[in-house]
Amino acid sequence: MPVADRQLLAHPDQLTRLARASAEAAGRAVVVGDPTLERLLASAAHRDRFRAALGTGARRLVVLLSTWGPEALLARRPGLATELAGLLPHDAYQVALVPHPNERSRLGSFDLAQALAPALDAGLLLPGPRDEWASLLVAADAVVTDHGSTALYAAALGRRVLAAYDGGHELIAGSPTARLLAAAPRLESAEALPELLPALLSEPVAPGVTAAAGAAFARRGGALAALRRELYALLGLAPVGPPPEPETLPVPSAPPRGRGAPGAFAVRAAREGARVTVERHPTWWPGPVRLVAAEWGVAGQRQVQSAGLLYRRCRPAERDAATHRVAWTVEGWIEAALRDHPGCATAGVVLSAELALVRARGGPTLALEVPPLAAEGRLLHTDPAAALAAAHALLSERPDAGGPFTAVIGDRPFPCVLREAGAEERSRLV
């Protein structure tokens, strides 16, 4: 069997394993490191930028990793992405799926999108087949993985890892991936994840996870220079020019419109005095629900008709797109929404990231102020539509309720205020 002139490896342990199989091949092997890891590490400073492009905000990004073949996550747990998109509260978590290119090719882009349609409609991120998977690892807070090697890159970046491999013959005993799966907490079922994640994300990365990444990647920071040196040597040439620098990863694409968040939510809301805790899930979520909240112009008619809270967002760019146009005022739209939808108890309009107007049936139009939450030197914004659901819980008991209250959204306490809406606010165009 022919032996390559050079075997370029990522870690000395690979050289030891290669020597067991072929002393001749090992004699021509050189440990240079991993160029892909170099790109990931070089892009670590772009994490905030990547998360902003994905619309993650202060939420935790959980990335599912599936290799290919009969023991892959997509083959053994094909419904996991959809289950997690329903179980994890929308305002606390964002979910992504990174399938191996072979698995994507086996299923086909169309069939994969069809199989994942409920999850995609609930906000699941499905990155492109090339560099975007790596950008999502940089942006991620945690990964759920089978026995594929992609999780080792996540571990090298310091991300939390949950093991979802159900066993088989494909995992190589003693390999870095085997060590990683042995060290990481195990996810037995989708239902266990909401309980596992808070503890996982609040604790340091398990030492065994970090050690597994260390057993896979060596020569960090020098892989490209070593690779260049070896390739030029094969050509019998001296390297020309300055040493190469790793190319940073691309900014991931924003979710397509209508796929970044559901048009309607099943809402859980619990009130304790002036504190309202809100959880939003897709409408097909089977848990206990207080109401359906639907976004006008995005949700389907059936969801609009069954909504207890109906809201819309101010979109000035769309309003100015046509020469001949009709525009609602905030007050006019709220009145029409309550008049035309007898089952709707509350209607609102999101005017900005920090302001919405809302009215409960039988009450006045109120302004809902949703200032950002200051935390660790940052200002955290939440979706004002989630705060509207909290206001609904207050106004359903007293339509003219006003004053400060706390909306707990995504496990974070946002200080909100309900006050009388001014004439200028009520007459704004939507």
C-alpha positions in Angstrom: 0.0 0.0 0.0 1.5 3.4 -1.0 2.5 5.7 1.9 2.1 9.4 1.7 5.2 11.6 1.7 3.9 13.4 4.8 1.2 12.7 7.4 0.4 16.0 9.1 -1.2 15.4 12.6 -2.8 17.5 15.2 -1.4 15.8 18.4 1.6 13.5 19.3 -0.9 10.9 20.5 -2.0 10.5 16.9 1.6 9.8 16.0 1.7 7.0 18.6 -1.5 5.4 17.3 -0.2 5.7 13.7 3.0 4.0 14.6 1.1 1.0 15.8 -0.6 0.7 12.4 2.4 1.6 10.2 5.9 2.3 11.3 6.7 3.6 7.8 3.8 6.1 7.8 4.8 7.2 11.3 8.3 7.8 10.2 7.0 10.3 7.6 4.5 12.0 10.0 4.8 15.4 11.6 2.7 17.0 14.4 1.7 20.5 13.2 -1.5 21.2 15.1 -5.0 21.9 13.7 -5.6 24.8 11.3 -9.4 24.7 11.9 -8.8 25.2 15.6 -6.6 28.2 14.8 -9.5 29.9 13.0 -11.8 29.2 15.9 -9.3 30.6 18.4 -8.6 33.6 16.2 -12.4 34.3 16.1 -13.0 34.2 19.8 -12.9 38.0 20.1 -15.8 38.1 17.6 -18.2 36.2 19.9 -20.3 39.2 20.8 -20.6 40.2 17.1 -21.6 36.6 16.1 -24.3 36.5 18.8 -25.7 39.9 17.8 -26.0 38.6 14.2 -27.9 35.6 15.4 -30.2 37.6 17.6 -29.1 35.7 20.7 -29.0 38.7 23.1 -28.7 37.6 26.7 -30.1 34.2 26.0 -28.0 31.0 26.2 -27.2 29.4 22.9 -27.3 25.6 22.9 -25.9 23.9 19.8 -26.7 20.3 18.9 -23.9 18.5 17.0 -24.6 15.5 14.8 -22.0 13.5 13.0 -23.1 11.1 10.2 -24.0 7.4 10.0 -26.4 5.1 11.9 -25.1 6.1 15.3 -25.4 9.8 14.7 -27.6 12.1 16.8 -29.9 12.8 13.8 -30.3 9.1 13.1 -30.9 8.0 16.7 -32.7 11.1 18.0 -34.2 12.7 15.0 -36.8 14.6 17.0 -34.4 16.1 19.6 -34.0 19.5 18.0 -37.8 20.0 17.8 -38.3 18.7 21.3 -35.7 21.2 22.7 -37.1 24.1 20.7 -40.4 23.5 22.4 -39.1 22.7 25.9 -36.6 25.4 26.4 -38.2 28.8 27.1 -37.8 31.1 24.1 -36.6 34.1 26.1 -34.0 32.1 28.0 -32.5 29.9 25.3 -31.7 29.8 21.6 -31.2 26.4 19.9 -29.1 25.5 16.9 -28.4 22.3 15.0 -25.1 21.6 13.2 -25.4 18.5 11.1 -22.3 16.8 9.5 -22.0 17.7 5.7 -22.5 14.0 4.9 -25.7 13.8 6.9 -26.9 17.0 5.2 -26.1 15.4 1.8 -27.8 12.2 2.7 -31.0 13.9 3.7 -30.9 16.7 1.2 -31.5 20.3 2.1 -35.2 20.2 1.3 -36.0 17.0 3.3 -33.9 18.3 6.2 -35.8 21.6 6.3 -39.1 19.7 6.1 -38.2 17.4 8.9 -37.1 20.3 11.0 -39.9 22.7 10.0 -41.6 22.9 13.5 -38.3 23.6 15.1 -37.3 26.1 12.5 -40.6 27.9 12.9 -39.9 27.9 16.7 -36.5 29.7 16.1 -34.1 26.8 15.6 -30.9 28.0 13.8 -29.6 25.8 11.0 -26.2 27.2 9.8 -24.9 26.9 6.3 -22.9 23.9 5.3 -19.5 25.6 5.3 -17.9 27.9 7.8 -21.0 29.0 9.7 -20.9 25.9 11.9 -17.7 27.1 13.4 -19.1 30.6 13.9 -21.9 29.0 16.0 -19.4 27.2 18.2 -17.7 30.5 19.0 -21.1 32.0 19.8 -22.4 29.0 21.8 -22.8 28.6 25.5 -23.1 24.8 25.5 -23.2 21.9 23.0 -25.1 18.6 23.0 -23.1 16.1 21.1 -23.0 12.5 19.8 -19.6 10.9 19.2 -18.5 13.3 16.4 -15.2 15.1 16.8 -16.8 18.6 16.4 -17.4 18.6 20.1 -13.7 18.6 20.7 -13.5 22.1 19.1 -16.3 23.3 21.4 -14.4 21.9 24.4 -11.2 23.6 23.2 -13.1 26.9 23.2 -14.2 26.3 26.8 -17.8 25.6 26.0 -19.9 23.3 28.2 -20.6 19.9 26.7 -23.5 17.4 27.2 -23.1 13.9 25.9 -26.0 12.4 23.9 -24.3 9.4 22.4 -26.2 6.2 23.0 -23.3 3.8 22.5 -22.3 1.5 19.6 -19.2 0.3 17.8 -18.1 3.5 16.1 -16.5 5.3 19.1 -12.8 4.5 19.4 -11.9 3.5 23.0 -9.4 5.7 24.6 -9.7 8.4 21.9 -10.1 12.1 22.9 -13.7 11.9 21.9 -14.3 8.9 24.1 -12.6 10.8 27.0 -14.8 13.8 26.3 -18.0 11.8 26.4 -16.9 10.0 29.6 -16.2 13.4 31.3 -19.2 15.3 30.2 -22.6 15.1 31.9 -25.0 12.8 30.0 -28.4 13.9 28.5 -30.7 11.0 28.8 -33.8 12.7 27.4 -34.9 16.0 26.1 -37.1 16.5 29.1 -34.0 16.5 31.4 -32.3 19.4 29.6 -34.2 22.3 31.3 -33.1 21.0 34.7 -29.5 20.2 33.6 -28.6 23.5 31.8 -28.8 26.0 34.6 -26.4 24.0 36.8 -24.1 23.2 33.8 -23.8 26.8 32.8 -23.3 28.1 36.3 -20.4 25.8 37.1 -16.8 25.6 35.7 -16.2 23.4 32.7 -15.4 19.9 34.0 -11.6 19.3 34.1 -12.0 16.1 32.1 -13.7 18.0 29.2 -10.7 20.4 29.0 -8.3 17.5 29.3 -10.0 15.7 26.4 -9.5 18.8 24.1 -5.9 18.9 25.2 -5.5 15.3 24.1 -6.7 16.2 20.6 -4.9 19.5 19.8 -1.3 20.4 20.2 0.9 23.2 18.9 -1.9 25.8 19.4 -1.0 29.1 17.8 1.6 27.5 15.5 -0.3 25.2 13.2 -0.3 27.4 10.1 3.4 28.2 10.3 4.2 24.5 10.8 1.9 23.5 7.9 3.5 26.1 5.6 7.0 24.9 6.6 6.2 21.3 5.8 4.4 22.0 2.5 7.3 24.2 1.2 9.8 21.5 2.3 7.9 18.9 0.1 8.3 21.3 -2.8 12.0 21.8 -2.1 11.4 25.6 -1.6 12.0 28.1 1.2 8.9 29.8 2.6 8.3 33.2 1.1 6.8 36.2 2.8 5.6 36.7 6.4 4.1 33.8 8.4 0.4 33.2 7.7 -2.3 34.4 10.1 -5.5 32.4 10.6 -8.5 33.8 8.8 -11.3 34.8 11.1 -14.6 33.1 10.6 -17.5 34.8 8.8 -20.3 36.5 10.7 -23.2 34.0 10.7 -26.3 34.8 8.7 -29.3 36.3 10.5 -32.3 33.9 10.8 -34.6 34.3 7.8 -37.6 36.6 8.5 -40.4 34.6 10.1 -37.9 31.9 11.3 -36.1 33.8 14.1 -39.0 33.6 16.4 -42.5 32.1 16.3 -45.4 34.3 15.2 -47.4 33.1 18.2 -46.5 31.8 21.6 -48.0 29.6 24.3 -47.4 31.8 27.4 -47.0 30.7 31.0 -47.4 33.7 33.4 -47.3 33.6 37.2 -47.9 36.6 39.3 -46.7 37.3 42.8 -47.7 40.8 43.8 -45.8 43.2 41.5 -43.6 40.5 40.1 -44.7 38.5 37.0 -42.7 35.6 35.6 -43.2 34.9 31.9 -42.2 31.9 29.8 -42.9 31.7 26.1 -43.0 28.5 24.1 -44.2 27.5 20.6 -48.0 27.1 20.5 -47.6 23.3 20.1 -45.8 23.0 23.4 -47.9 20.5 25.5 -47.3 22.2 28.9 -49.8 24.3 30.9 -50.6 27.6 29.2 -52.2 30.9 30.5 -52.7 32.4 27.1 -51.7 32.5 23.4 -49.9 35.7 22.3 -49.9 36.3 18.6 -48.1 38.8 16.5 -50.3 40.6 13.9 -49.0 40.2 10.4 -46.7 37.2 11.3 -49.0 34.6 13.0 -51.6 32.7 11.1 -55.3 33.5 11.2 -56.2 30.6 13.5 -53.6 31.8 16.0 -54.8 35.4 15.8 -58.4 34.4 16.4 -57.4 32.4 19.5 -55.0 34.9 20.9 -55.7 36.4 24.4 -52.9 38.9 23.6 -52.6 40.4 20.1 -49.7 42.7 19.3 -47.8 44.1 16.4 -44.5 45.8 15.9 -43.9 49.3 14.4 -42.1 48.8 11.1 -41.5 52.3 9.6 -39.3 51.0 6.8 -42.2 49.0 5.4 -44.6 51.9 5.8 -42.5 54.1 3.6 -42.0 51.5 0.9 -45.2 52.3 -1.1 -46.3 55.6 -2.6 -50.0 54.9 -2.0 -50.5 53.6 1.5 -52.8 53.4 4.5 -51.3 53.6 8.0 -52.8 52.9 11.4 -52.3 55.0 14.4 -51.4 53.1 17.5 -54.7 54.0 19.2 -56.7 53.1 16.0 -55.0 49.7 15.6 -55.5 48.8 19.2 -59.2 49.7 19.1 -59.7 47.7 15.8 -57.8 44.7 17.2 -60.1 44.6 20.3 -63.2 45.3 18.3 -62.6 42.7 15.6 -61.3 39.9 17.9 -63.8 39.3 20.7 -61.6 36.7 22.3 -58.7 39.0 22.6 -58.3 40.5 26.1 -55.3 42.7 25.5 -53.8 44.4 22.5 -50.5 46.2 22.2 -48.0 47.8 19.8 -44.2 47.5 20.2 -42.9 51.0 19.3 -39.2 50.4 20.2 -36.8 48.2 22.1 -37.9 50.0 25.3 -41.5 51.1 24.7 -44.8 49.6 23.9 -48.4 50.7 24.2 -51.0 48.4 25.6 -54.7 48.3 26.4 -56.8 45.7 28.2 -60.4 45.4 27.2 -62.4 48.0 29.2 -59.3 49.9 30.2 -57.3 52.9 28.9 -54.3 52.8 26.6 -51.1 52.6 28.7 -47.5 53.0 27.9 -45.3 50.1 28.9 -41.7 51.1 29.6 -39.2 48.2 29.4 -35.7 49.7 30.2 -32.6 47.5 29.8 -31.3 45.5 32.7 -27.8 46.5 33.9 -25.7 43.5 34.6 -21.9 43.1 34.8 -21.2 46.3 32.9 -23.7 45.5 30.1 -27.2 46.6 29.3 -29.4 43.6 28.6 -32.5 44.1 26.4 -35.4 41.7 26.3 -38.2 41.4 23.7 -40.9 44.0 24.6 -43.5 41.5 23.4 -42.5 39.2 26.3 -43.1 42.2 28.7 -46.5 42.7 27.0 -47.4 39.2 28.2 -46.4 40.2 31.7 -48.5 43.4 31.5 -51.4 41.3 30.3 -51.2 39.2 33.5 -51.5 42.5 35.5 -54.2 44.1 33.4 -56.4 41.1 33.2 -57.1 41.6 36.9 -57.3 45.4 36.7 -57.4 47.0 33.3 -56.2 50.4 34.5 -53.3 49.0 36.6 -50.3 51.3 36.6 -47.0 51.8 38.3 -43.7 49.9 38.4 -43.6 46.1 38.3 -40.9 43.4 37.6 -41.2 41.2 34.6 -39.0 38.1 35.0 -38.2 37.1 31.4 -35.5 34.5 30.6 -34.8 34.2 34.4 -33.8 37.9 34.5 -35.8 40.6 36.4 -36.6 43.5 34.1 -37.9 46.7 35.9 -41.0 47.8 34.0 -43.5 50.7 34.3 -47.1 51.0 33.2 -48.2 54.6 32.9 -50.7 56.7 31.1 -49.9 57.0 27.4 -49.4 60.4 26.0 -51.3 61.8 23.0 -48.2 61.8 20.8 -47.6 58.2 21.6 -51.1 57.1 20.9 -51.1 59.0 17.6 -47.9 57.5 16.3 -48.2 55.6 13.0 -47.5 51.8 12.8 
